[in-house]
Amino acid sequence: MFVKTILVPLDFSDCSPALVADATDMATSLGARLVLLNVVEAPSNMPAGTMIVTESGPQSATDALDNEAAGRLDAV
């Protein structure tokens, strides 16, 4: 069986770094691509188009959640 891609869902819990390390080892040994996935879910009571103020200025709440998740993925 030939594995081309390994998908690793992340919730940024304490075990996430170890999971990524193990998946990286597996992908390297198999010559596979590693894809990290984090699903960002806006709070159910947040209306579409909600704007918030962050350190970088005003932005949509969705963009702020996406940026935070992207930063956390970069750190992992």
C-alpha positions as CSV (number, residue, x, y, z in Angstrom):
1,M,0.0,0.0,0.0
2,F,1.4,3.4,-1.0
3,V,0.6,6.3,1.3
4,K,0.8,9.7,-0.4
5,T,-0.7,12.0,2.3
6,I,-1.1,11.8,6.0
7,L,-3.8,14.1,7.5
8,V,-3.3,15.1,11.1
9,P,-6.3,16.9,12.8
10,L,-5.1,19.2,15.6
11,D,-7.0,20.7,18.5
12,F,-3.9,22.3,20.1
13,S,-4.2,20.1,23.2
14,D,-1.1,19.1,25.2
15,C,-0.6,16.0,23.1
16,S,-0.6,17.8,19.7
17,P,3.2,18.4,19.5
18,A,3.9,14.7,20.1
19,L,1.3,13.7,17.6
20,V,2.9,16.0,15.0
21,A,6.3,14.6,15.7
22,D,5.1,11.0,15.3
23,A,3.2,11.9,12.1
24,T,6.3,13.7,10.8
25,D,8.4,10.6,11.4
26,M,5.9,8.4,9.7
27,A,5.6,10.8,6.7
28,T,9.3,11.0,6.3
29,S,9.7,7.2,6.4
30,L,6.9,6.7,3.9
31,G,7.9,9.6,1.6
32,A,4.4,11.0,2.2
33,R,3.1,14.6,2.4
34,L,2.0,15.8,5.9
35,V,-1.1,18.0,6.1
36,L,-2.1,19.6,9.5
37,L,-5.7,20.5,9.9
38,N,-7.4,22.7,12.5
39,V,-11.1,23.6,12.1
40,V,-12.0,27.0,13.3
41,E,-15.6,27.3,14.6
42,A,-17.0,30.7,15.4
43,P,-19.2,30.9,18.5
44,S,-22.8,30.1,17.6
45,N,-24.0,33.4,19.0
46,M,-21.6,35.5,16.9
47,P,-23.5,37.2,14.0
48,A,-21.9,37.0,10.6
49,G,-19.7,40.0,9.9
50,T,-18.9,40.7,13.5
51,M,-15.9,43.1,13.8
52,I,-13.5,43.1,16.7
53,V,-10.5,45.1,17.7
54,T,-7.2,43.2,18.0
55,E,-3.6,44.2,18.6
56,S,-3.3,44.8,14.8
57,G,-6.4,46.9,14.6
58,P,-10.1,46.2,13.7
59,Q,-10.8,43.0,11.7
60,S,-13.6,40.6,11.2
61,A,-14.0,38.0,14.0
62,T,-13.6,35.2,11.5
63,D,-10.3,36.6,10.3
64,A,-9.1,37.0,13.9
65,L,-10.0,33.4,14.6
66,D,-8.3,32.2,11.4
67,N,-5.1,34.3,12.2
68,E,-4.9,32.9,15.7
69,A,-5.2,29.3,14.4
70,A,-2.6,29.9,11.7
71,G,-0.2,31.2,14.3
72,R,-0.8,28.2,16.5
73,L,-0.2,25.9,13.5
74,D,3.0,27.7,12.7
75,A,4.2,27.1,16.3
76,V,3.4,23.4,16.1
